[in-house]
Amino acid sequence: MTKLNWLDWVALVLVIVGGVNWGLVAFNFNLVEAIFGVGTITTVVYGLVGLSALYMIYLATKLSKEVSVEAPM
């Protein structure tokens, strides 16, 4: 099994942050805007979260090719 490299971990953390933020938005609280304010940095964070989600699609397909699932007999 392949170990995750630094880029995999950074992308994973950003996707988790994005997911938590969306969960909080459902309760009218935006964590990213609360930390960074409204502006360029917030936009960059949102962009990085989006790119990380795309990278997670790639990583999931890469890892799924390495794992063979066999039905128990």
Sequence and secondary structure as in RCSB ss.txt:
>XXXX:A:sequence
MTKLNWLDWVALVLVIVGGVNWGLVAFNFNLVEAIFGVGTITTVVYGLVGLSALYMIYLATKLSKEVSVEAPM
>XXXX:A:secstr
     HHHHHHHHHHHHHHHHHHHHTTT  HHHHHH SSHHHHHHHHHHHHHHHHHHHHHHHHHHH       
